[in-house]
Amino acid sequence: MGKTLAKRTNAETDKIGRIKVDPQLTIAGHPDIYVVGDLALSLDSNGKPLPGLAQVAIQGGTYGAKAIVLKLQDKKEISPFTYFDKGSLAVIGRWSAVANVFGFHLSGLPAWLVWVFIHLMYIVQFQSRILVFIQWAFEDLTFNLGARLITWTAATDFNFNKELSSVVSKSGASDNVVLKA
Ligand SMILES: Cc1cc2nc3c(=O)[nH]c(=O)nc-3n(C[C@H](O)[C@H](O)[C@H](O)COP(=O)(O)OP(=O)(O)OC[C@H]3O[C@@H](n4cnc5c(N)ncnc54)[C@H](O)[C@@H]3O)c2cc1C
């Protein structure tokens, strides 16, 4: 989608395909096309790219929605987007996290509790918060690794050419086989 959008709007992209946006989060020359979140290459006040974080996406989405409403109401455009950095949180183990929130640094269980509380609060609908909380508690208490991101070889990592060539070399029929990805 990013590639198609960039091609059709002649937008500039960076090496990972993010679309360069102006301070209003719109594509240059296309003031009605807003790009927010991971797809957008937006810069902070120092000209540094904003990180690919949920907060950047949430704040960008809110800004874009407000800007569209104001445009539809024929009101003057809102001021450029500014990202408000609320800090960083990362889970580093079971019931353990590190947190840097509004200048306060926490680690271990207290940081993990902050992580849980903040993430639950950002989930829409009260019912979903309760369901997610029960699911997380169950997965943590039963040591279910699915609650954490521990990955191994996925089905998509299957290397067709490698597998086929090993089968072919075992069968000794390599001269008659053309490998295509
Ligand atoms: C493993 C991992 C861990 C992360 N951990 C953190 C963290 O701890 N803290 C943090 O702040 N951020 C974290 N992030 C980053 C965070 O998830 C992203 O910055 C955020 O989700 C970006 O939001 P978004 O709305 O731009 O994109 P997404 O959340 O990716 O949403 C894009 C949506 O668009 C859909 N979509 C894609 N193409 C199409 C299409 N052609 N048509 C229709 N729908 C489409 C996708 O299915 C998806 O639902 C993590 C990311 C990853 C991958």
The ligand as an SDF file (V2000), in Angstrom:
LIG
                    3D

 53 58  0  0  0  0  0  0  0  0999 V2000
    7.3020   -7.0150   17.6260 C   0  0  0  0  0  0  0  0  0  0  0  0
    6.9510   -5.5650   17.8270 C   0  0  0  0  0  0  0  0  0  0  0  0
    6.9920   -5.0270   19.0970 C   0  0  0  0  0  0  0  0  0  0  0  0
    6.6780   -3.6880   19.2860 C   0  0  0  0  0  0  0  0  0  0  0  0
    6.7280   -3.1880   20.5560 N   0  0  0  0  0  0  0  0  0  0  0  0
    6.3760   -1.9230   20.7770 C   0  0  0  0  0  0  0  0  0  0  0  0
    6.3710   -1.3950   22.0880 C   0  0  0  0  0  0  0  0  0  0  0  0
    6.6750   -2.0500   23.0610 O   0  0  0  0  0  0  0  0  0  0  0  0
    6.0000   -0.0950   22.2370 N   0  0  0  0  0  0  0  0  0  0  0  0
    5.6340    0.6770   21.1780 C   0  0  0  0  0  0  0  0  0  0  0  0
    5.2710    1.8470   21.3780 O   0  0  0  0  0  0  0  0  0  0  0  0
    5.6260    0.2050   19.9330 N   0  0  0  0  0  0  0  0  0  0  0  0
    6.0020   -1.0740   19.7060 C   0  0  0  0  0  0  0  0  0  0  0  0
    5.9880   -1.5660   18.4260 N   0  0  0  0  0  0  0  0  0  0  0  0
    5.6680   -0.6610   17.3040 C   0  0  0  0  0  0  0  0  0  0  0  0
    4.1720   -0.4490   17.2020 C   0  0  0  0  0  0  0  0  0  0  0  0
    3.5140   -1.7050   17.1510 O   0  0  0  0  0  0  0  0  0  0  0  0
    3.8850    0.3310   15.9370 C   0  0  0  0  0  0  0  0  0  0  0  0
    4.6410    1.5240   15.9360 O   0  0  0  0  0  0  0  0  0  0  0  0
    2.4110    0.6860   15.8190 C   0  0  0  0  0  0  0  0  0  0  0  0
    1.6170   -0.4680   15.8580 O   0  0  0  0  0  0  0  0  0  0  0  0
    2.1730    1.4440   14.5200 C   0  0  0  0  0  0  0  0  0  0  0  0
    0.7990    1.6320   14.3570 O   0  0  0  0  0  0  0  0  0  0  0  0
    0.1830    1.8020   12.9130 P   0  0  0  0  0  0  0  0  0  0  0  0
   -1.2580    2.0530   13.1350 O   0  0  0  0  0  0  0  0  0  0  0  0
    0.9980    2.7600   12.1430 O   0  0  0  0  0  0  0  0  0  0  0  0
    0.4410    0.3990   12.2030 O   0  0  0  0  0  0  0  0  0  0  0  0
   -0.1350   -1.0280   12.5770 P   0  0  0  0  0  0  0  0  0  0  0  0
   -0.3980   -1.1510   14.0340 O   0  0  0  0  0  0  0  0  0  0  0  0
    0.8300   -1.9790   11.9380 O   0  0  0  0  0  0  0  0  0  0  0  0
   -1.5250   -1.0660   11.8480 O   0  0  0  0  0  0  0  0  0  0  0  0
   -1.6150   -1.1240   10.4530 C   0  0  0  0  0  0  0  0  0  0  0  0
   -2.8570   -1.9210   10.1240 C   0  0  0  0  0  0  0  0  0  0  0  0
   -3.1250   -1.7980    8.7380 O   0  0  0  0  0  0  0  0  0  0  0  0
   -3.4470   -3.0580    8.2440 C   0  0  0  0  0  0  0  0  0  0  0  0
   -3.1080   -3.0460    6.8050 N   0  0  0  0  0  0  0  0  0  0  0  0
   -1.9090   -3.1640    6.2330 C   0  0  0  0  0  0  0  0  0  0  0  0
   -2.0050   -3.0780    4.9010 N   0  0  0  0  0  0  0  0  0  0  0  0
   -3.3050   -2.9150    4.6290 C   0  0  0  0  0  0  0  0  0  0  0  0
   -4.0490   -2.7710    3.4320 C   0  0  0  0  0  0  0  0  0  0  0  0
   -3.4490   -2.7750    2.2410 N   0  0  0  0  0  0  0  0  0  0  0  0
   -5.3760   -2.6370    3.5240 N   0  0  0  0  0  0  0  0  0  0  0  0
   -5.9940   -2.6310    4.7370 C   0  0  0  0  0  0  0  0  0  0  0  0
   -5.3410   -2.7520    5.9050 N   0  0  0  0  0  0  0  0  0  0  0  0
   -4.0240   -2.8930    5.8480 C   0  0  0  0  0  0  0  0  0  0  0  0
   -2.6130   -4.0360    9.0440 C   0  0  0  0  0  0  0  0  0  0  0  0
   -3.1710   -5.3040    9.0270 O   0  0  0  0  0  0  0  0  0  0  0  0
   -2.6850   -3.4030   10.4310 C   0  0  0  0  0  0  0  0  0  0  0  0
   -3.7870   -3.8410   11.1610 O   0  0  0  0  0  0  0  0  0  0  0  0
    6.3030   -2.8920   18.2010 C   0  0  0  0  0  0  0  0  0  0  0  0
    6.2440   -3.4480   16.9290 C   0  0  0  0  0  0  0  0  0  0  0  0
    6.5730   -4.7600   16.7320 C   0  0  0  0  0  0  0  0  0  0  0  0
    6.5010   -5.3480   15.3330 C   0  0  0  0  0  0  0  0  0  0  0  0
  1  2  1  0
  2  3  1  0
  2 52  2  0
  3  4  2  0
  4  5  1  0
  4 50  1  0
  5  6  2  0
  6  7  1  0
  6 13  1  0
  7  8  2  0
  7  9  1  0
  9 10  1  0
 10 11  2  0
 10 12  1  0
 12 13  2  0
 13 14  1  0
 14 15  1  0
 14 50  1  0
 15 16  1  0
 16 17  1  0
 16 18  1  0
 18 19  1  0
 18 20  1  0
 20 21  1  0
 20 22  1  0
 22 23  1  0
 23 24  1  0
 24 25  2  0
 24 26  1  0
 24 27  1  0
 27 28  1  0
 28 29  2  0
 28 30  1  0
 28 31  1  0
 31 32  1  0
 32 33  1  0
 33 34  1  0
 33 48  1  0
 34 35  1  0
 35 36  1  0
 35 46  1  0
 36 37  1  0
 36 45  1  0
 37 38  2  0
 38 39  1  0
 39 40  1  0
 39 45  2  0
 40 41  1  0
 40 42  2  0
 42 43  1  0
 43 44  2  0
 44 45  1  0
 46 47  1  0
 46 48  1  0
 48 49  1  0
 50 51  2  0
 51 52  1  0
 52 53  1  0
M  END
$$$$
